[in-house]
C-alpha cells in the first residue's frame, strides 16, 4: 500500500472515527473514570497524528530516493554521450559508486519522529532558510545548548529539506562548504576550481567548466544556501559565506554521507579513514609532520586534500608517491586574506606528485618559500588548474609546464621575482585563463613572447605584467590585438616614463605606450600603474565598441582629454583608484560615459566633488544594476 493510499484509506478514517467516539463520550455523565478516558483520547489522537507525520515523511523520503537515483543516472548519461577519456570515465564511475553506496545507506525508513520542545524555535520554511535565521545568535545559543537541541529534533530536518530539494550536482557542490570555520568569507574562485578538480562540474558543448561552476554558485545563492558577499554595492560576487545554521546542517549531512570527517565540535579533521577527502588543520600539524600515514589505510584512495588553516606545511616526499588518485590538492589560500601566512620548509614533496596522473587542480596560492617548481610537474598529464598566485619567492617557472596539454588555468600573478615566462606557452592549446604573463627580462631562448599567445584560440582572460627589466621589440604589444578570443585584459606597468637616470627604460616604456594594440572584442580592460599622463590613441571608444568595464588603478593619468572629441564610450562600469593627478569635471566624465551605471572613485584627491557616497560609489538608478 502506498503512503498516499495509507493516509486516505487508513489514517483519515481512523481520525474521523476517533472524533465520533470523542463526541459520544462527551455526552455521557462524568464519573471516576472520566479523566482517564479523556487522557486516553488525547494520547490516541497524538499518536495517530504522529503516525500520519511518519507516513508523510516516508512519502517524501521515497520521492527523494527516486529523484536522487535519477540524478546519479545522469552521470552515466554523460559517459555514454560525451566522455571518451578513460580518466574522466573512471572519475565519474567513482562518483556513481560512492553515491550508490550513500543512497543504499539512506534507505532506512525515517520512522523516528522527534518532539519539538518549547525552547526550540518554530519550523522554518524550506524555501528560504538563510533569510529567516538570525546570524548573531549562534554563540549565545551554543552556550544555552539550543543548537544541540535543534540538531536533535525535526527543526533541522525541516531546514534540510532545502538541501534535499537540490539536484545531485548542487548537493555535492554545497557539501564542499561544510569544512570551513564559522563566519568564513569563502572565495568563489576557489570553490569553482575545487568543483572542476573533482569533476563535480565539467565543460559541456556550450559552456566551459568554469561557466558551469559559476551557474552552480549562482543557483546556490538563489536557493539561499550560501550568502553573497557584496563589496561597495557592486552586484558582482566574488566571495560568499554560510549562515551558522546552514553550516551545522551541512556538517551533519556531510558526516553521514562520509563526505568529510569532523570532530565532536563540527570542525573538519585530517582523519580520512572513512572518506576520500582530508583537511589540513592546525591542531593536526604534529601528526602530519611525524607520521602522515599512521593509521590511515586508504591513502591510495584520497581524492582531495584541502588546507583549511594550516600555516606551516611539512610533508614527506615518499608519502605523496602514494597519492595515485588525488584530484584536488589545495594547499594555498582559499580566501582573500593576504595577512594569512602559509609557508613550506621545502618543495621537494612536490616531486612525489609525479605518479599522481589524476590530479586536476593544484593550488599553492600565497605560499612562501617556493622558489621553483620541480620539472616533474610537467608529468601531471591531466592537470587543468595551476594556481601560483602571490608565491612571492617564485623566481622561475620550469619549462616542463609547457607539457601540460590539459591546462585551462595558469595563474602566476603577483609573483614579482619572475622575469619571464618559458617559451612554449603557446603549445597549451586548452588554456582559457592566463594571469601574470611577464613581458620583460632578456631576449634569451627561455622567454616566451606575446606572439606565441596568438595560437591560444580558447584564451579569453589574460593579465600581463610589464617588468622593470624590459627587453622587447617595439611591436611586442601590438600582437595583443591578434588574440581574437580575448574578452578580459589586465596590463600592469612596473616601469615609468619619468625614471630618472634610466633613460633607456623610460624610452622603452614610452614606446610601449604608443605601440600597443588591443583586441577588438574586449569586454573588460584593467590598466594598472599606467605610466602615461594622457589617454593614448589606442584607447578610444571607436576601437573598443564592445567594452563594458574599464578600470584605472594607480599611475600618472591626469586627464581624460580636453573635450574636443565627440567620441563617447559604451562603458557601463568605471573604476578609478589611486589617481592623485587625475583632474576631470563630473559633467565632462558623464558626457564621455553616457551609459555609465556604476562608478567607483577611491583615493583620487582631485575628484572629491563627484556625487559619490561615503564608499566612493555612484550608481545610476535609472539604468540596470551593475553585474
C-alpha positions in Angstrom: 0.0 0.0 0.0 1.4 3.4 -1.0 1.8 6.1 1.6 -0.8 8.4 -0.1 -3.2 5.5 -0.1 -2.5 4.7 3.6 -3.3 8.3 4.5 -6.5 8.3 2.6 -7.8 4.8 3.4 -6.5 4.3 6.9 -5.3 7.3 8.9 -8.1 9.8 7.8 -11.0 7.3 8.5 -9.3 6.4 11.8 -9.2 10.1 12.9 -12.8 10.6 11.8 -13.9 7.6 13.9 -11.9 8.8 16.9 -13.6 12.2 16.6 -17.1 10.5 16.6 -16.2 8.4 19.6 -15.0 11.5 21.5 -18.3 13.2 20.8 -20.2 10.2 22.1 -18.0 10.2 25.2 -18.7 13.9 26.0 -22.5 13.1 26.0 -22.1 10.7 28.9 -22.2 11.6 32.6 -18.9 12.2 34.3 -17.7 9.6 36.8 -14.4 8.5 38.4 -13.1 7.2 35.0 -13.9 10.4 33.1 -10.4 12.0 33.4 -8.7 8.7 32.5 -10.8 8.3 29.3 -10.2 11.9 28.3 -6.5 11.4 28.7 -6.7 8.2 26.6 -8.5 10.1 23.8 -5.8 12.8 23.8 -3.0 10.3 23.8 -4.5 8.2 21.0 -5.1 11.3 18.9 -1.5 12.5 19.4 -0.2 9.0 18.4 -2.4 9.0 15.3 -1.1 12.4 14.2 2.5 11.2 14.7 1.8 8.1 12.6 0.4 10.4 9.9 3.5 12.5 10.2 5.6 9.4 9.8 3.8 8.3 6.6 4.2 11.8 5.1 7.9 11.7 5.8 8.2 8.2 4.3 6.4 9.5 1.2 8.9 12.4 0.9 11.8 10.0 1.6 10.6 7.7 -1.2 10.4 10.6 -3.7 13.8 11.8 -2.7 15.4 8.4 -3.1 13.8 8.1 -6.6 14.9 11.7 -7.6 18.5 11.1 -6.4 18.7 7.8 -8.2 17.8 9.6 -11.4 20.4 12.2 -10.6 23.1 9.5 -10.3 22.0 8.1 -13.6 22.8 11.4 -15.3 26.5 10.7 -14.7 26.1 7.5 -16.8 24.3 9.5 -19.5 27.3 11.9 -19.6 29.7 8.9 -20.0 27.6 7.4 -22.8 27.0 10.7 -24.6 30.2 12.8 -24.1 33.1 11.1 -22.5 36.0 9.4 -24.4 38.8 9.8 -21.8 39.4 6.9 -19.5 40.4 9.1 -16.6 37.2 11.1 -16.8 35.1 8.0 -17.1 36.9 6.4 -14.1 36.3 9.5 -12.0 32.6 9.7 -12.9 32.2 6.0 -12.2 33.8 6.6 -8.8 31.2 9.3 -8.1 28.4 6.9 -9.2 29.8 4.2 -7.0 30.1 6.4 -3.9 26.6 7.9 -4.4 25.1 4.5 -4.8 26.7 3.5 -1.6 25.4 6.6 0.1 21.9 6.0 -1.4 21.8 2.5 0.0 22.9 3.7 3.4 20.0 6.2 3.4 17.4 3.5 2.6 16.4 3.1 6.1 12.9 4.4 6.7 12.9 7.6 8.8 10.4 6.3 11.4 11.6 8.3 14.4 9.5 11.5 14.9 11.3 13.7 17.4 9.2 16.0 19.5 9.8 19.8 19.2 10.5 21.2 22.6 9.2 24.6 23.7 12.7 26.0 23.8 13.2 25.4 20.1 12.1 28.0 17.5 9.2 27.1 15.2 9.8 25.2 11.9 11.4 27.2 9.2 10.1 27.3 5.6 12.5 25.2 3.4 12.2 27.6 0.5 14.2 30.5 2.1 16.3 29.1 5.0 19.0 31.6 5.5 16.9 34.8 5.4 14.9 33.7 8.4 17.8 32.7 10.6 19.3 35.3 12.9 23.0 35.2 12.3 24.1 36.8 15.6 22.7 34.3 18.0 25.0 31.4 17.4 27.4 32.0 20.3 24.6 32.6 22.8 22.7 29.6 21.6 25.7 27.4 21.8 26.1 28.4 25.4 22.5 27.5 26.1 22.8 24.2 24.2 19.9 25.3 22.0 21.9 24.4 18.9 22.3 20.8 20.2 18.6 20.6 20.7 17.9 21.9 17.2 20.2 19.2 15.8 18.4 16.5 17.7 14.9 17.3 16.5 12.8 17.9 13.4 13.6 21.6 13.1 17.0 20.7 11.5 15.2 18.1 9.4 12.9 20.8 8.1 15.9 23.0 7.3 17.5 20.1 5.5 14.5 20.0 3.1 16.1 22.9 1.3 19.2 20.7 0.8 17.1 17.7 -0.2 15.3 19.7 -2.9 18.6 20.4 -4.7 19.7 18.2 -7.6 22.6 15.9 -7.1 25.2 18.2 -8.6 24.2 21.1 -6.4 24.2 18.8 -3.3 27.7 17.7 -3.9 28.9 21.2 -4.6 27.2 22.5 -1.4 28.7 19.8 0.8 32.2 21.2 0.0 31.3 24.3 2.1 30.9 22.1 5.2 34.6 22.2 6.1 35.1 26.0 6.6 35.1 27.5 10.0 32.1 29.5 11.1 31.8 33.0 9.6 34.4 32.4 7.0 34.5 34.5 3.8 35.0 32.0 1.1 36.4 32.7 -2.4 34.1 31.9 -5.3 37.1 31.1 -7.5 38.5 28.6 -5.0 35.2 26.7 -4.8 34.7 26.6 -8.6 38.3 25.3 -9.1 37.7 22.6 -6.5 34.5 21.5 -8.2 36.3 21.3 -11.5 39.1 19.3 -9.9 36.7 16.7 -8.5 34.7 16.6 -11.7 31.6 17.9 -9.9 31.3 20.4 -12.8 32.6 19.8 -16.3 32.6 21.5 -19.6 29.6 21.0 -22.0 29.2 21.7 -25.7 28.2 25.2 -25.0 29.9 26.1 -21.7 33.3 25.9 -20.2 33.7 24.1 -16.8 34.2 27.5 -15.2 30.9 28.8 -16.6 29.1 25.7 -15.4 30.7 26.2 -11.9 29.5 29.9 -11.9 26.0 28.7 -12.7 26.1 26.3 -9.8 27.4 29.0 -7.5 24.6 31.4 -8.6 22.0 28.7 -8.1 23.1 28.1 -4.5 22.8 31.8 -3.8 19.4 31.9 -5.4 18.3 29.0 -3.2 19.6 30.9 -0.1 22.0 28.0 0.7 25.0 30.4 0.6 25.1 34.1 1.1 26.7 36.5 -1.4 29.3 39.0 0.0 29.0 42.3 -1.8 31.7 45.0 -1.8 30.7 48.6 -2.1 27.2 48.0 -3.5 28.5 46.1 -6.5 26.3 43.3 -7.7 29.2 41.2 -8.9 30.0 38.5 -6.4 33.5 37.0 -5.8 33.0 35.8 -2.2 30.3 34.2 -0.1 29.6 32.9 3.4 27.4 30.4 5.2 24.8 31.1 7.8 25.8 29.2 11.0 22.6 27.0 10.9 23.2 26.1 7.3 26.7 25.2 8.1 25.6 22.9 11.0 23.1 21.2 8.7 25.8 20.6 6.1 28.2 19.2 8.7 25.5 16.7 9.8 24.8 15.7 6.2 28.5 15.5 5.2 29.3 13.4 8.2 26.6 10.9 7.5 27.5 10.8 3.8 31.2 10.3 4.7 32.0 13.3 2.6 34.4 14.6 5.2 35.3 13.6 8.8 34.5 16.1 11.6 35.3 16.2 15.3 32.6 16.5 18.1 32.6 20.3 17.7 31.9 20.1 14.0 35.4 21.0 12.8 36.9 19.3 9.8 39.7 16.9 10.6 42.7 15.2 8.9 41.1 11.8 9.5 40.2 10.1 6.2 39.8 6.5 7.4 36.2 6.5 6.3 36.2 9.0 3.5 38.1 10.0 0.3 38.9 13.6 1.5 41.1 15.1 4.2 41.6 18.5 5.6 44.8 20.1 6.9 44.1 21.9 10.2 46.5 23.4 12.7 45.8 21.1 15.6 46.8 18.1 13.5 50.1 19.6 12.4 52.3 17.4 14.5 50.6 14.2 13.3 51.2 15.1 9.7 54.9 16.1 10.2 55.9 12.9 12.1 53.8 10.2 10.6 51.4 11.3 7.9 50.3 7.7 7.0 50.0 6.3 10.5 46.6 4.6 11.0 45.5 5.9 7.6 44.9 2.8 5.5 43.2 4.5 2.5 46.0 6.8 1.4 45.8 5.5 -2.1 42.1 6.3 -2.3 42.4 10.0 -1.4 40.6 12.2 -3.8 41.1 15.7 -2.2 43.4 17.3 0.3 42.3 20.8 1.4 44.2 23.1 3.6 41.7 24.7 5.9 44.0 26.7 8.2 47.4 25.0 8.4 50.2 27.7 8.2 53.4 25.6 8.2 53.4 22.7 5.7 55.9 19.9 6.1 55.5 16.8 4.0 57.5 13.7 3.2 58.1 13.2 -0.5 57.5 9.4 -0.2 54.0 10.0 1.2 53.0 11.8 -1.9 54.1 8.9 -4.1 51.1 7.0 -2.8 48.6 9.6 -3.8 47.8 7.9 -7.1 44.1 9.0 -7.3 44.4 12.5 -5.9 42.4 15.0 -8.0 42.5 18.2 -5.8 45.5 19.4 -3.9 44.5 22.8 -2.3 47.4 23.7 -0.1 47.3 27.5 -0.6 44.8 30.2 0.4 41.1 29.7 -0.3 40.2 33.3 0.8 41.5 36.8 0.1 43.1 37.5 3.4 46.6 38.4 2.5 47.7 38.6 6.1 47.2 34.8 6.4 50.7 33.4 6.2 51.4 29.9 4.8 54.9 28.6 4.2 56.7 25.3 3.3 60.0 24.2 4.5 60.8 22.6 1.1 59.2 22.0 -2.2 60.8 18.5 -2.5 57.5 16.9 -1.6 56.0 18.1 -5.0 58.4 15.7 -6.8 56.3 13.0 -5.2 53.3 14.0 -7.3 54.9 12.6 -10.5 52.7 9.5 -10.1 49.5 11.5 -9.4 48.2 11.3 -13.0 44.6 12.1 -11.9 45.3 15.5 -10.4 43.4 18.3 -12.0 43.7 21.2 -9.5 46.9 22.1 -7.8 46.8 25.3 -5.6 49.9 26.8 -4.0 48.3 30.2 -3.8 50.1 32.6 -1.4 52.6 30.1 -0.1 56.0 31.5 0.9 59.4 29.9 0.3 58.5 28.3 -3.1 61.4 29.4 -5.3 60.8 27.0 -8.1 58.6 24.0 -9.2 60.2 20.6 -9.9 60.4 19.6 -13.6 58.2 16.6 -12.7 55.2 18.9 -12.6 55.2 18.5 -16.4 54.2 14.9 -15.9 50.8 15.7 -14.5 49.1 15.0 -17.7 45.5 15.8 -16.5 46.3 19.0 -14.6 43.8 21.6 -15.6 44.3 24.4 -13.0 47.7 25.5 -11.6 47.4 28.4 -9.1 50.6 30.0 -8.1 49.2 33.5 -7.4 51.3 35.5 -4.9 54.0 33.0 -4.5 56.3 35.9 -3.8 59.5 33.8 -3.7 59.0 32.1 -7.0 61.9 33.0 -9.3 61.5 30.8 -12.3 58.9 28.6 -14.0 60.1 25.2 -15.2 59.9 24.7 -18.9 58.1 21.5 -18.3 54.8 23.3 -17.7 54.6 23.6 -21.5 53.8 19.8 -21.5 50.6 20.3 -19.5 48.3 19.8 -22.5 45.1 19.8 -20.4 45.9 23.1 -18.6 43.0 25.6 -18.8 44.1 28.0 -16.0 47.6 29.2 -15.2 47.9 32.0 -12.5 51.4 33.4 -11.7 50.1 36.9 -11.0 51.9 38.8 -8.1 54.9 36.6 -8.4 57.2 39.6 -8.7 60.5 37.8 -8.8 59.6 36.2 -12.2 61.4 37.9 -15.0 59.9 36.0 -17.8 57.7 33.0 -19.0 59.1 29.8 -20.5 59.0 29.6 -24.3 56.3 27.2 -25.4 53.3 28.6 -23.5 51.6 28.8 -27.0 51.5 24.9 -27.0 49.0 24.9 -24.2 46.0 25.0 -26.6 43.4 24.4 -23.9 44.4 27.5 -22.0 41.5 29.8 -21.2 42.9 31.9 -18.4 46.5 33.1 -18.1 47.3 35.6 -15.3 50.7 37.2 -14.7 52.3 36.8 -18.1 55.6 38.6 -17.8 56.9 40.8 -20.6 60.5 41.7 -19.9 63.7 40.1 -19.0 66.2 39.1 -21.6 65.6 38.0 -25.2 67.0 34.6 -24.5 65.5 31.4 -25.8 63.8 30.9 -22.4 61.4 33.8 -22.6 58.0 33.4 -24.2 56.7 36.3 -26.3 53.2 37.7 -26.8 53.2 36.4 -30.4 53.0 32.8 -29.0 49.8 33.6 -27.3 48.1 34.2 -30.6 47.9 30.4 -31.0 45.7 30.1 -27.9 42.3 30.2 -29.6 40.5 29.5 -26.3 42.2 32.2 -24.3 39.6 34.6 -23.0 41.3 36.2 -19.9 44.8 37.5 -19.8 46.8 39.6 -17.4 50.2 41.0 -18.5 53.0 42.3 -16.3 55.5 44.6 -18.0 58.5 44.1 -15.8 61.1 46.6 -14.7 63.8 44.9 -16.9 62.0 45.4 -20.2 63.8 44.0 -23.2 61.3 43.7 -26.0 60.9 44.9 -29.6 58.7 47.9 -30.4 56.0 45.7 -31.8 55.7 43.3 -28.8 52.4 44.6 -27.5 50.9 45.1 -31.0 50.4 41.3 -31.0 47.7 41.6 -28.4 45.2 42.6 -31.0 45.6 39.2 -32.7 44.4 37.2 -29.7 40.9 37.3 -31.1 39.1 35.3 -28.3 40.3 37.6 -25.5 37.4 39.2 -23.5 39.3 40.4 -20.4 42.7 42.0 -20.3 44.7 43.4 -17.4 48.0 45.3 -18.0 50.3 46.3 -15.2 53.3 48.5 -15.8 56.4 48.3 -13.5 58.3 51.0 -15.3 57.8 54.7 -15.6 58.4 57.1 -18.5 59.9 59.5 -15.9 62.5 57.2 -14.5 65.4 59.5 -13.6 68.8 58.1 -14.6 67.2 55.3 -16.5 66.7 56.8 -19.9 66.7 53.5 -21.7 63.9 52.1 -19.5 61.9 55.4 -19.9 62.4 55.2 -23.7 61.1 51.7 -23.8 58.2 52.5 -21.6 57.3 55.4 -23.8 57.5 53.3 -26.9 55.2 50.7 -25.3 52.6 53.4 -24.7 52.4 54.2 -28.4 53.0 50.8 -30.0 50.2 48.9 -28.3 47.1 47.5 -30.0 44.1 46.0 -28.1 41.9 43.0 -29.1 38.8 44.3 -30.7 36.3 42.2 -28.8 37.3 43.1 -25.2 34.6 43.3 -22.6 36.8 44.3 -19.7 40.1 46.3 -19.6 42.0 46.9 -16.4 45.1 49.2 -16.6 47.3 49.4 -13.5 50.2 51.8 -12.8 49.6 53.3 -16.3 52.7 55.5 -16.9 51.2 58.0 -19.3 49.6 61.3 -18.4 47.0 61.3 -21.2 44.7 58.7 -22.7 46.7 57.1 -25.6 45.5 56.8 -29.1 45.0 53.1 -28.9 42.5 53.6 -26.0 39.5 55.1 -27.9 35.8 54.3 -27.9 35.8 53.6 -31.7 38.3 50.9 -31.3 36.6 49.2 -28.4 33.0 49.1 -29.2 32.2 46.2 -27.0 34.0 47.4 -23.9 31.7 47.4 -20.8 34.2 47.6 -17.9 37.2 50.0 -17.7 39.4 50.2 -14.7 42.4 52.5 -13.9 44.4 51.7 -10.7 47.5 53.9 -9.9 49.7 55.6 -12.4 50.2 59.1 -13.8 47.0 59.7 -15.7 45.9 63.4 -15.3 43.1 63.8 -17.9 40.6 62.0 -20.0 41.1 64.6 -22.8 40.3 68.2 -23.5 36.7 67.6 -24.5 37.4 68.4 -28.2 36.4 64.9 -29.4 32.8 63.9 -29.6 33.5 60.1 -29.2 31.5 58.5 -26.4 32.2 55.3 -24.5 29.8 52.4 -24.2 31.4 51.5 -20.9 28.9 50.7 -18.1 31.3 50.2 -15.2 34.2 52.6 -14.5 36.6 52.3 -11.5 39.2 55.0 -10.7 41.7 54.2 -7.9 44.9 55.9 -6.6 44.9 58.6 -9.3 46.1 61.6 -7.4 46.9 63.5 -10.6 43.6 62.9 -12.4 41.6 66.0 -12.8 38.3 65.9 -14.7 34.9 67.6 -14.2 31.8 65.5 -13.4 29.9 66.8 -16.4 32.8 66.0 -18.7 33.1 62.5 -17.4 29.3 62.0 -17.7 29.3 63.2 -21.3 32.1 60.9 -22.2 30.5 57.9 -20.5 26.7 58.3 -21.1 26.0 54.6 -20.5 27.6 54.6 -17.1 25.7 52.6 -14.4 28.4 52.2 -11.8 31.4 54.4 -10.9 33.9 53.8 -8.1 36.3 56.5 -7.0 39.0 55.7 -4.4 41.8 57.9 -3.3 41.6 60.3 -6.2 42.1 63.6 -4.4 41.0 65.9 -7.2 37.8 64.1 -7.8 36.3 64.7 -4.4 33.5 66.8 -5.8 32.0 63.8 -7.7 28.5 62.9 -6.4 29.6 59.6 -4.8 28.6 58.1 -1.5 30.8 57.5 1.5 32.2 54.4 -0.2 33.2 56.4 -3.3 30.4 54.8 -5.3 27.9 56.4 -7.7 25.2 54.4 -9.3 22.7 55.4 -12.0 19.4 54.2 -10.5 17.6 54.7 -13.8 19.7 52.0 -15.5 20.1 48.4 -14.7 22.2 47.2 -11.8 25.9 46.6 -12.3 26.8 42.9 -12.8 
